[in-house]
């Protein structure tokens, strides 16, 4: 039996080719995305101390990555149907490796701003968003699971990254650590990406996995309870409907929560030297912080897969509720960095909640508005979520510089989780009404 029949739900002699794209996405997320997004928190205290800058300056530079990624996400969302995924993915990996070499050579704050801008323009949009769109194109059945499995590479890479980077920095310094990571990114991710990352199955004569199968989305109302989008909605209708902007607002808040937590997670647990003054935040050792980071990434690895399956099984509404509550509890745990229980609670619950920011956008977009113009719709959601991430990064740096503590930011994050829940819960039924009116 051919791969085409396997794609339609049959049992072929060869595994469905789309799983190779999932593997490629997993490796890109495990290397490029993890290092350039969550992994930068491991370097924050070392770069701040070595370059003689403040946490606020570093976080502002880091936030530029997110601001520029807004443009990058819009570009990827519009060109993913025109430019082959192998080209977009290959360029993203190569530029990531080059940017990491640049970080190794950085000697002034302005250079950080330039490098973080490159990071945002290419890495965030060219990895997470590109992977989400392409994998969604390849799967009808098991769509949530496939997207989540590909994106879960960030958790796998992060679990390994923590102790490795901590060891490299301790033995050879943070500049050498960046060079090693640049080589790792290119060697592991570039070959498989340029070989298999086709934008859609029709590019090589295949059909999406599960297309026409009884269990695939689009057959009937599934066990998850999400109404099937059996009409073409499209970007022109979506962009003028209030449900979309409520959805966007909810994910902007999700971005703020992520932007506050991810870049500052290590500094929140340990201490940092700001303009010659040592500020003790959590008071834990660097070894404890690296173990915490690894544990958090293991949670992210598991949670991304669980989150994707969750959306397949219980639908959008319950996925939103569970993810938002996890963010709330995780933010509360971050208010107690000097304890042992606080970091564990934060890593466990926020590690799950933060997956809403990566796994949920393409899945929610497809479930609420269908497949037409999905790249544009997801691109806009992701780009504006990144705006929230930038705001969270800047705000957290300003709060720390003002109070020499992150706790006021975590208190604000608790309130933010409640607002996010309300917005996303209001968006889903409004979108269903739009589809019903068109039907």
C-alpha positions in Angstrom: 0.0 0.0 0.0 1.3 3.4 -0.9 2.0 6.4 1.4 -1.0 8.1 -0.2 -3.3 5.3 1.2 -1.6 5.5 4.5 -2.3 9.2 4.5 -6.0 8.5 4.2 -6.0 6.3 7.2 -5.0 3.0 5.8 -2.1 0.8 7.0 0.7 1.2 4.5 4.0 -0.5 4.4 5.8 2.8 4.9 5.3 5.4 7.7 3.4 8.5 6.6 5.9 11.1 5.3 4.4 13.8 7.4 6.0 12.2 10.5 9.4 13.2 9.1 8.2 16.8 9.1 7.2 16.3 12.8 10.7 15.0 13.5 12.3 17.9 11.7 10.1 20.4 13.6 11.0 18.6 16.9 14.7 19.0 16.2 14.4 22.7 15.1 12.4 23.5 18.3 14.9 21.5 20.4 17.9 23.5 19.1 17.2 26.8 17.4 14.0 27.8 19.2 15.0 26.6 22.7 18.4 28.3 22.6 17.2 31.6 21.2 14.1 32.0 23.3 14.0 30.2 26.7 17.7 29.4 26.7 18.7 33.1 26.7 17.6 33.3 30.4 20.6 31.1 31.2 22.9 33.8 29.8 21.1 36.8 31.3 23.1 37.2 34.6 26.4 36.5 32.9 25.9 39.0 30.1 24.5 41.7 32.4 27.5 41.4 34.7 30.2 41.1 32.0 28.9 44.0 29.8 28.1 46.2 32.8 24.5 46.8 31.8 21.2 46.6 33.8 18.6 43.9 33.7 16.2 46.4 32.2 18.6 47.1 29.3 19.1 43.4 28.7 15.4 42.8 28.8 14.6 45.7 26.5 17.1 44.3 24.0 15.5 40.8 24.4 12.1 42.4 23.9 13.2 43.8 20.5 13.4 40.1 19.4 9.7 39.8 20.1 8.8 43.2 18.6 10.6 42.3 15.3 9.0 38.9 15.3 5.6 40.6 14.9 6.8 41.5 11.4 8.4 38.1 10.9 5.2 36.3 11.8 3.1 38.3 9.4 5.6 37.7 6.6 5.7 33.9 7.2 2.0 33.7 7.5 1.6 35.4 4.1 4.5 33.6 2.2 4.3 30.1 3.6 1.9 29.2 0.7 4.3 30.6 -1.9 7.8 29.9 -0.7 8.8 26.2 -0.2 9.0 25.2 3.5 12.4 23.7 2.9 13.8 27.1 1.9 12.1 29.0 4.8 13.1 26.4 7.4 16.7 26.0 6.1 17.3 29.8 6.1 15.9 30.0 9.6 18.3 27.4 10.9 21.3 28.9 9.1 20.6 32.4 10.3 20.1 31.1 13.9 23.6 29.6 13.9 25.1 32.8 12.5 23.3 34.9 15.2 24.6 32.7 18.0 28.1 33.3 16.7 27.3 37.0 16.8 26.2 36.7 20.5 29.6 35.1 21.3 31.4 38.2 19.9 29.1 40.8 21.5 30.8 43.5 23.5 28.3 46.3 23.9 24.6 46.7 24.5 23.9 48.0 21.0 25.2 44.7 19.5 22.7 42.8 21.7 19.9 44.9 20.2 21.0 44.1 16.6 21.3 40.4 17.4 18.0 40.1 19.2 16.4 41.9 16.2 17.8 39.2 13.9 16.6 36.6 16.3 13.0 38.0 16.2 12.8 38.5 12.4 14.0 35.0 11.6 14.1 32.6 14.5 10.7 33.0 16.2 8.6 33.2 13.1 10.7 30.9 11.0 10.6 28.1 13.6 7.5 28.0 15.8 5.0 29.6 13.5 6.4 27.9 10.3 6.3 24.5 12.0 2.8 25.0 13.3 1.4 25.9 9.9 3.2 23.3 7.9 2.5 20.4 10.3 -1.2 21.5 10.4 -1.3 21.3 6.6 0.0 17.7 6.7 -2.5 16.3 9.3 -6.3 16.1 9.5 -6.5 13.2 12.0 -4.2 13.5 15.0 -3.7 17.2 14.1 -3.3 18.4 17.7 -1.0 15.6 18.6 1.2 16.1 15.6 1.6 19.9 16.1 2.2 19.4 19.8 4.7 16.6 19.3 6.7 18.8 16.8 6.6 21.8 19.1 7.5 19.7 22.2 11.1 19.7 21.0 11.6 22.9 22.9 11.0 21.0 26.2 13.3 18.2 25.2 16.1 20.5 24.2 15.6 22.7 27.3 15.8 19.7 29.6 19.3 18.9 28.1 20.3 22.5 27.6 20.2 23.6 31.3 23.0 21.5 32.7 25.0 21.5 29.5 25.0 25.3 29.2 25.7 25.8 32.9 28.7 23.4 32.5 30.0 25.1 29.4 29.7 28.6 31.0 31.4 27.4 34.1 34.2 25.7 32.3 34.8 27.9 29.3 32.7 31.1 29.7 29.5 32.2 28.1 31.1 33.2 24.8 32.4 29.7 24.1 29.0 28.3 25.1 27.4 30.3 22.4 29.8 29.0 19.8 29.1 25.4 20.8 25.4 26.0 20.6 25.7 27.5 17.1 27.4 24.4 15.8 24.8 22.2 17.5 21.9 24.1 15.8 23.4 23.8 12.3 24.6 20.2 12.4 21.4 18.8 14.0 18.7 20.7 12.3 19.8 22.0 8.9 20.2 18.7 7.0 16.8 17.2 7.9 15.0 20.5 7.4 16.2 21.1 3.8 15.5 17.4 3.0 11.9 16.9 4.2 10.2 20.2 5.1 7.7 20.4 2.3 4.9 23.0 2.9 2.0 20.7 2.1 1.5 17.0 1.2 0.3 17.8 -2.3 3.8 19.1 -3.1 5.0 15.5 -3.3 1.7 13.9 -4.4 0.3 12.9 -1.0 -2.8 13.8 1.0 -3.1 14.9 4.6 -2.9 12.2 7.2 -6.4 11.0 7.9 -8.1 12.8 5.1 -11.4 11.1 4.4 -11.1 9.0 7.6 -14.1 8.8 9.9 -12.0 10.1 12.8 -10.6 13.1 11.0 -11.7 16.7 11.7 -14.4 17.6 9.2 -16.3 14.4 9.3 -18.8 15.1 12.0 -18.9 16.8 15.4 -16.1 15.0 17.2 -15.8 13.6 20.7 -14.2 16.9 21.7 -17.5 18.7 21.0 -16.1 21.4 18.7 -18.5 22.3 15.9 -17.1 21.4 12.5 -16.3 24.4 10.3 -17.9 23.2 7.1 -18.0 26.5 5.3 -15.2 28.8 4.0 -14.8 31.7 6.4 -11.5 33.2 5.2 -9.3 36.1 6.4 -11.6 38.9 5.1 -14.5 37.8 7.3 -12.3 36.9 10.2 -10.4 40.1 10.5 -13.6 42.2 10.8 -15.3 40.0 13.4 -15.2 40.7 17.1 -14.5 37.1 18.0 -11.1 37.3 16.3 -10.0 40.4 18.2 -11.1 38.9 21.5 -9.1 35.8 20.6 -6.1 38.0 19.7 -6.4 40.0 23.0 -6.4 36.8 25.0 -3.2 35.6 23.3 -1.7 39.0 23.8 -2.1 38.5 27.5 -0.7 35.0 27.2 2.3 36.7 25.5 2.7 39.1 28.4 2.8 36.2 30.9 5.4 34.4 28.8 7.5 37.5 28.2 7.7 38.2 31.9 8.4 34.6 33.0 10.7 33.0 30.4 13.6 35.6 30.2 13.7 36.1 34.0 13.2 32.6 35.3 16.8 32.0 36.3 17.5 35.5 37.7 14.3 35.1 39.7 15.8 32.1 41.5 19.4 33.2 42.1 20.9 36.8 42.2 22.2 39.4 39.8 24.8 42.1 39.9 23.3 45.4 38.7 25.8 48.3 38.4 28.0 46.8 41.0 25.3 46.0 43.5 24.4 42.3 44.1 20.6 41.8 44.3 19.5 38.5 45.8 16.2 37.4 44.4 15.7 33.8 45.2 19.1 33.1 46.7 19.5 29.7 45.1 22.8 28.5 43.5 23.4 28.4 39.8 23.3 24.6 40.0 19.9 24.6 41.6 18.7 27.0 38.9 19.9 24.8 36.1 18.2 21.8 37.6 15.0 23.9 37.9 15.4 24.9 34.3 15.8 21.3 33.2 12.8 20.2 35.3 10.7 23.0 33.8 11.7 21.9 30.3 10.7 18.3 31.0 7.3 19.6 32.1 7.1 21.6 28.9 8.0 18.5 26.8 5.2 16.5 28.4 2.8 19.3 28.6 3.0 20.2 24.9 2.1 16.7 23.9 -0.7 16.6 26.5 -2.0 20.0 25.4 -2.3 18.9 21.8 -4.1 15.7 22.8 -6.2 17.7 25.1 -7.5 19.9 22.3 -8.2 16.7 20.3 -10.1 15.1 23.1 -12.0 17.8 25.1 -12.1 20.7 22.6 -11.2 24.4 22.6 -13.3 25.4 25.7 -11.8 23.0 28.2 -8.3 23.5 26.7 -8.6 27.2 27.3 -9.9 26.7 30.9 -7.2 24.2 31.9 -4.4 26.2 30.4 -5.4 29.5 31.9 -5.8 28.1 35.4 -2.3 26.5 35.1 -0.9 29.9 34.2 -2.6 31.4 37.3 -1.2 28.8 39.7 2.2 28.9 38.1 2.4 32.7 38.4 1.5 32.4 42.1 4.4 29.9 42.6 6.8 32.4 41.1 6.0 34.8 43.9 8.0 32.6 46.3 11.4 32.1 44.6 13.4 31.7 47.9 11.5 28.6 48.8 11.8 25.1 47.3 8.0 24.6 46.9 7.5 27.9 45.0 9.8 27.1 42.1 8.4 23.5 41.8 4.9 24.8 41.6 5.9 27.5 39.1 7.8 25.0 36.9 5.0 22.4 37.0 1.9 24.6 36.4 3.4 27.4 34.3 5.3 24.8 32.3 1.9 23.5 31.3 0.2 26.8 31.0 2.8 28.4 28.8 2.1 25.8 26.1 -1.0 27.7 25.3 1.2 30.3 23.7 2.8 27.8 21.3 0.5 24.9 20.7 -2.9 26.6 20.9 -2.9 29.3 18.2 -2.9 27.1 15.1 -5.3 24.6 16.6 -7.7 27.2 17.9 -7.6 29.0 14.6 -8.5 25.8 12.6 -11.2 24.7 15.1 -12.9 28.2 15.1 -12.4 29.4 11.5 -11.5 26.4 9.4 -8.6 25.9 7.0 -9.1 28.7 4.5 -6.4 31.4 5.0 -5.2 29.6 8.1 -1.6 30.8 7.5 -2.7 34.5 7.6 -5.0 34.0 10.5 -2.4 32.1 12.6 0.3 34.6 11.5 -1.7 37.5 12.9 -2.5 35.7 16.2 1.1 34.8 16.6 2.5 38.2 15.7 0.3 40.0 18.1 0.9 37.4 20.8 4.6 38.3 20.3 3.7 41.9 20.9 2.4 40.8 24.3 5.7 38.9 24.9 7.7 42.0 24.2 5.5 44.1 26.6 5.9 41.4 29.3 9.7 41.4 28.9 10.0 45.2 29.0 7.5 45.5 31.9 9.3 42.9 34.0 12.6 44.6 33.5 11.2 48.0 34.5 9.5 46.5 37.5 12.7 44.8 38.6 14.7 48.0 38.2 12.1 49.9 40.2 11.6 47.4 43.0 14.7 45.2 42.8 12.2 42.3 42.8 10.0 40.5 40.3 7.2 39.7 42.8 5.0 42.7 41.7 5.2 41.4 38.2 4.1 37.9 39.2 1.2 39.4 41.1 0.2 41.2 37.9 0.5 37.9 36.0 -2.1 36.3 38.3 -4.6 39.0 37.3 -3.5 38.6 33.7 -4.4 34.9 33.7 -7.9 35.7 34.8 -8.3 38.3 32.0 -6.9 35.9 29.5 -9.4 33.2 30.5 -12.4 35.6 30.2 -11.3 36.9 26.7 -10.7 33.4 25.2 -13.9 32.0 26.7 -15.8 34.8 25.1 -14.1 34.5 21.7 -15.0 30.8 21.0 -18.8 31.0 21.1 -18.7 34.3 19.2 -16.7 32.5 16.4 -19.2 29.7 16.4 -22.0 32.2 15.8 -20.0 33.6 12.8 -19.7 30.1 11.3 -23.4 29.4 12.0 -24.5 32.6 10.3 -22.4 31.8 7.2 -23.8 28.2 7.1 
